[in-house]
Amino acid sequence: MTPELEHYLKHIQSLPLFEQLEQNDIATMLETKVISIMSFEPGEAVITEKSFDRRIFLILKGKVKVVKDVLSKGGRKCKELKQLEGQGILLGEVTAFTGKPRTASVVTIEKTVCVVINIGLLMRTSSSIMERVVSKFYPSLFQLLCQRLDATNALVAELKQQNEDLGLKLKDANLERLGQKQEFLDDLRKKNSIIKELEARLELWD
């Protein structure tokens, strides 16, 4: 194992996903390429939208932004969705398990170091040593994915509520405008009635 990997070994073990593993278990995962360490310079793409691969990225240190190619009046442009920073941020887990294309790109804002988990290789590994390691690793991975799903469900519920609140506000605003319009029409009819009455009186004077 290289000095660089030895340096990151304790940092990897401090991550919730790996905390149930011993250092020698993590070393085995590194040696078999099931996990690896990747370093990205500022402005470099960690994940590219519409690409296919079976890797999950776990930030050890650094800061990234999630961007998406969108169509606007001026043509296609890259829209920033959010920024993510700090150890333990998980990236790319959906595509790794579903095999569907990446739905957005992840680009580094500053130098970023990630633990890369090759899910495809993890699923194909059959050695007795790796089977023992995987049996301890999968429950932590499952728990982390469930936490992500819970967070996503909470966000969806919040957005749904905001959408409903906005719909009610628009409905109230429309009703208010309709009320104002009705008041205007009633006032107009009243004035029109007065004008007609005046005209009738003027005709009598003639």
N, C-alpha and C positions, 0 to 999 in steps of 0.2 A: 504493500500500500504506500502511495506517495505521501510525502510530508503534508501536502495540501489537504489530502483526504483525511489524514489523521487529525489535522487542525479542525476540520468541520465535523468530525465524528461526534464530539460532545454536543455540538450545536444541533445536530440532527436528533440525537437522543433526547434533547430538551423539548422537542416538538411533541404535542399531544399524540400525534399519529404514531410516533415511534417510542413513546415512553414505556410501553410494555415490553420492549425488546432490549436485550443485552447488547453491549457494544460489539461483541463477536457476531451476534445475529445481524446487526447493521453492516458490519464488515463483510459478512457473507453476501448480503444483498448488493453491496458495492462491487465485490469481486465478480459476481455473476451478472453484473450490468442490469439487474432488476431496478436498481436506483443508481443515479449518477449525480454529479454536481456540475451545473452549468453557470457560467458567468456571462452577463450581458452588459454591454456598454450603453450609455445614455442614447436614446433614440433607436435602439435595436428592438426588433420584433421578437417577442417571446412566443406568441401565438399569432397565426395569420388567419384572418377570416376566410371561410369556405375551404380551408385545408382539412385533410383527413390525417389523423394519427391517434395512437392509443396511449398517449402520455398525459400524466397529470403533473402540474408544476406547483411546488410548495415553496413560497418565498422564505429564504433564510434571512436576507436583509435586502433593503432597497425599496424603491417606489415605482409603481407602474400606472398606466392609464388604460382604460378599456375604451376602444374606439370602434365605430361602425360606419361602413360605407352606406350613405343614404342618398336618395334622389331628391333634389330641391329644384326650385325654379331656375336657378343658375346652372343646373347640371348636377352631376354626382359630386359629393364632397365627403370628407371624413369628419364625423361628428363624435366629440368626446362624450362618453356616457358617465364615467366616474373615474376617480383616482383611488388607488389602493396602496397602502404602505404598511410595512412591518412584518415581523416574523410570524409564520404560520398561515399566511393568506394562501388559500387554495385556488388554483386556476385550471380550467379545462377539464373538469371531472365529467361533465355531461357527455361530451364527444368520446372521451376515453372508454365509456361503458356502452354507449349507444351506437357508436360507429358513424354517427351523422356528422355532416360538415360543421366546422367551427362557425358559430353564429356571430362572432366579433373578433377583433384583433386586440392583442395586449402588447403595448409598447412601453419600454422603460423610460422613466423620467430622469432617473439617476442610475448609477451603476448598481446592478441587481444580481444577487446570487440565489439560485434556486436548487432545491432538491427535485430531481426529475424521476418520476415513478413510471416505468414502462409497464403498463397494465397488460399489454399483449404478451410480453415476455413473462410477466408474473404468472399469468394463467397457464402458460405452456411449461413452466418449470416443474420438473417431476422428481428431482433428487430427494433423498430422504432428509437431508439437512434442510433444504429449502422448504420442504413440506412442513417441517417442524416450525420454521421461521414464519411461514405464511399463516399457519394456524394461530399464531399469536398476533400477526399483523392485520389480518382480515377483520376481526372484531373492532379494532380501533378505526380502520378505514370505514367500515359500515356505520359506526357511531358518528364519525365526522360527516359522512354523506347525509345521514339523517338530520344532523344539526343544520346542514346547509339547506336541506329540503324544508325544514321547519322555518328557517329564516326567509326562504323564498315564499312559502305559503303566507307568512305574516305580511310580507311586502305586498303580495297580490291582494290580500284582504284589505290592507291599508289603502292601496290604490283604488280598489273597488269602492270603498267607502268614500274616498275623496271624489270619485267620479259621480257617485250617487248624490253627495252633498252639492257638487257643482250643478248636477241636473236639477236639483230642487231649487237652487239659487236662480238658475236660468228660468225655470218655470215660474218662480215668484216674480222675477223681473218682467217676464212676458205678461203675466197677469196684471202687474202694476201698469205696464204700458197700455194694455187693453183697457184697464180702468180709466187711465188718463185720456185715452182716445174716446172712450164712451162719454166721459165728462165734457170733452171738447165738442163732440157731436150734439150732446144735449144742450150745451150752451149755444151752439150755432143754431139749432132748431128754435130755441127760445128767442134768440135775436131775430131770426127770420120771421117768427110769428109776430113779434113786435113791429117789424118793418111792414108786414102785410096789413096789420091792424092800422098803422099810420097811413098807409096808402089808401085803405078803405075810407078812413075819415077825411082824407084830402079830397077824395072823389065826392063825398057828401057835401063838402064845402063848395065844390064847383057847381 
